[in-house]
Amino acid sequence: MYISTSNFNLDYTLDCGQVFRWQRIGEWWVGVVAGYVIHARQVDGGLELQTGLNRDSILRYFRLDDDMLRIYDTINRDVVMDGLIQKYLGLHLIRQEPWECLVSYMASSCKSIPNIKDSISNLCRQYGDDLGGHFSFPSAETLAHTTENHLRQTKLGFRARNILEVARLVDKGELDLEAPIEFEYEEARKLLMGVRGIGPKIADCVLLFAYDKLEAFPADTHILSVMQEHYGQYLDGPANRLNDTIGQFARSYFGDYAGYAQQYLYYSRISARSDLPLC
């Protein structure tokens, strides 16, 4: 399959820390999306893909329908962002499946990207379906019927307890993962944060990457650092509310696509240090 693209860079998009199940093998990126193995590489003018997943799903996943010129025009408010846009031109957000995104970010708490990838790979290998050397992401039903001790064997550590609990909530229908689609950002955030193990940062990641809430602005230690460095003069308020202060400022400053600005800022901080924990 070949898809013509503009303002899209596959390497930046898959390497910027937003997804954890893609691996670079030679000139190809290999991942699993919606139960299909995908081999993807960038060629002149577009993407070359080997997969059974349909074209529309590929377009949706890589957000190839995003109007990047409009997004850049909206978030390009200063020399800092202008430089990052020029440096990482073509970095797209990924539109992820909500369940996989939720569990992945619950598994990411205070772990480095290589360790996150390792534990999620173990989770899929142990509980997912074998797709010929690659594995699907396990369903909520599957995880709901395991035990905390078994989940810990995937290197999830203390996170296993919360992931098991959320799997059981979803399996019983007590947590509707379709609901945030219809909610406004604040209401959707409140819903997710009502679940144990989902704090502000995880909720914002899931809303940004799975629910099209492009105003979400996840703030971990890397974002706190880069925001204080470049925009500290705007971040007044108590230290214990700094995450909320940063999000509110980012939405007022970068506008409706604040989440895109976040990913460019975030990538600028982690691009040389993927071993740093995401807390």
N, C-alpha and C positions, 0 to 999 in steps of 0.2 A: 504494500500500500504506500502511495506517495501523497503527501498533503502539502500544498503550497503554503508558506507562512511569510509573515513580515513582522518585524519587531519581536522576534522570538529567538531566544538562545537556550537550547536544550541543556547545555552544561550548567549554566548558572541556575536554571530552573530546578534541576534535580540535585544540585550540589549545595544549595543555600540553607539546608537544615530544616526544611518544612516537611519532607517525606523521608522515610527511613527504610524503605524496602526496594530501593533501586541500587544496582551495582554497576560500576563501569568495567566492562570487559573489552579491552582493545578500543576500537572506535565505536562500539555499541554500548548503550545502556540497556540493562535487563531488569525487568521488574514484573510484578504481578498486580493486575488491576481487575477488580470484579470477577475474579476467578480465571482470568486469562493471562498467560505469559505474554509479555511484550518485549520485543527487541526493537530499539529505536536508535537512530543516529541522524545527525544533522547533515544534510547535503545542500549544495547550492540551491538557495531559493525555497527550501522546505525540509520536511521530515520524511525519512524512509522508515517504514515500520514492517515488522513481521509479527503478525498476531491474528488471532481469530476474533478479537474484539472489533465491533463495527466502527465505521468512520465517525458517526455522530458521537459515540461514546468517547472516542479519542479527542475530538474537538472539544467536548465538554470537559474532559479530565484536565487537559492542558490549558483550558480557558483561552483557546485560540479565537474565541468570539469577543474577547475583551478589546475595547477601543484603547489601545495603548497610547496613542497620541493624545487623546483626551485625558487619560490618567496621568501621563507625564505633565501635561499642561496644568493639571489641577494641583499636583503635589510639588511641582518645581518652584518652591517658594524662596530659595536662597542658594548661595554658592555651594553649601554643603550638599544639598540634595541634587543640585545640578551636576556636581562632580560625580556623585554616585550613579545617577542616571546614565551619564556618559560612560562610566566605568563598567556598569553591569547592564548595559542596554539589552533589552530582550528578556530579562528575568521576569517570568510570569508566576503568579500564584497558581497553585494546583487546587482543583476542585475535588476534594477527597470524599470518600464514602463515610457517612457520619459514624457508624459503629467502629470501623477500623481506625478512624481519626481519633475518636474519643479514647479508645484503649491505648493507642500508640502514645498519646500525650500524657495519659495517666501513668504509663510505663516510663516516661521520659524524665520524671521529676528527679532533679539533682543527679543526673547521669550525663556522661559525655556522649556525643553523637555515635562514636564507634560502639560504646557499650549499649546504647539504646538499640542500635541496629542488631547487635548480637542477641539481646534478650528477645526482641520481636521475631527475629529469625528462628530462635529456639521455640518460641510460642507457636509459630506457624508450622514448624517441622513436627512438633509434638501433637498438635491438635487440629491442624488443617488437612486438607485433602492433597494427596500427592499428584502434582501436575506434570510429572516427568522430571524430577530433580528440583523442581520449584514447588512451592506449597501455597494453597489458598489461605486467606485469613480466617481463623476459626470463628464460627457464629457465636452469638450470645448463648444460644441453647447449649452448644457444646461446652462452653466454658462454665455455664451455670451448673453443670453436672459433674464437675471435677472437684478437687479439694484445694485448700490453700497450700498444703504441703506439696502437692503435685505441681501447682503453679509456680511455687518458689524454685522448683528445679529448673525452670527456664531462665533463672537469674533475675527474676523480677524483684526479689527481696521483699521488703515491707510493703511494696506496692501491690503484691499479690492479693492481699486481703481486700483492698478497695476494688480491684478489678473483678474479683469474684463476686463481690456484693453488687456491683453495677450490672454484671452479667445476669445475675438472678433477678434484679429489678426489671431489666429489659425483657428477659424470658417470661416473666410473670405478667408483663404488660403494665407494670407499675411505673415504668419510665418510658414514655413515648418519644422515640428519637425523631419522629416526624414533626412533633409539635414546634420545635424552634424555627422551622421553615416559615411558619405563618406568623410568628411573633416578631415584634420589633426588637431591636438589639438589646435594650435594657431588660426587657421582660424575658427574652431568651437566656440572657446571662444569669439572671436570677434563678431561672428554672434549673440550669446546669449546676449552679453553685449550691443548690439545695441538696446535692448528692455528695456523700462523704468521699473525700479524695479529690474533689474538683474545686480548686481555688480559682482566684481571678485570672491567673495566667493561663491555666489549662482551659478554662471556659472561653477565654478570648481566642486562644489558638483554634479550638474546635469551631467556634462561630465564624472565624475568618476563613479557615481552610475547608470547612465542610458545609457551611450554611449561607454562604454569600453575604455575610455581614461584613462588608469591606471597610466599615468604619471601626471595626475592632482593632485594638492596638495592644497585642500581648506584650507584657513588660516583665522580663526576667532580669537577671543580674547584668547580662550583656547590654540590654536596652537601657537599663538604669544608668549604666556607665556612659554609653554613647550619648544619651539624651542630656545627662548632666554636663558632659563635655561641650556639646554644641548648643544646647538650649537651656542651660541651667538658670539663666537670668529670668526665664519665664516660669520656673517651677517653684513658686512659693507655696508654703503650706507645711503642715506637720509631717515629720519623717515617716510616721506610721501610715500615712495616706498617700505616700509618694507615687505608688502604682496608679491609683485613681487620678491623681493630679496629672501625671504624665498622659494618661489616656484622654482626659478631658482637654488638655492642651493640644494634643495631637489632632483630635477631631476638629477643634476650632481652627487650628493652623493649617493642617494638610487637607481638611475637608472630607468629603464622602469616601475618598480612597486612602484614608490614613493607613489602612492595613498594608497597602502596597508600599507606602513610605517606610513603614516598620520593617518590611522584609529587606529593603535595600539597606537600611541602617543596620539591621541585624547581620546581614551577610558581610558588611564591611568590618564588623567586629570579630566574626568567627572564621572568616575565610582562611586565616593562617593558623587557627588554633581550634580545630575540631575536637581536641581532647579536653576542652574545658567543660565543666558540668553545666547543664541547663537548669538553673534554679530560679 
